[in-house]
Amino acid sequence: MEKAKKLYTIYGKYSNTVVYEYRGRQYDVEYNNSWIYGNGNNPKQQHIDAQAIIDDEIAREEANKNKISKYEDSADYGFDLFWEYVNQ
């Protein structure tokens, strides 16, 4: 698994947002500064979720790239069927 690279930090009053790059894509993780707003904010889980989404997107793009398009799956086939129906 690739390691995420820290790009920059956005400092806020109640939380800091750190932007990371993972496999050529950017995502952000929020770190709360206040104990009041810190409930339910787990930065490690945010990393895991964001990286899983990026991995899924890349896998989906690679699957679509490797898919051989067929004439029956194209818009041309649909237009041909339409015009055959209209011309009957």
Protein Blocks (a to p, Z undefined) as FASTA:
>chain_A
ZZdddfbdcddfkbccddddeehiacdddddfbfklmgopafklmmmmmmmmmmmmmmmm
mmmmmpccdfklpmklmmmmmmmmmmZZ
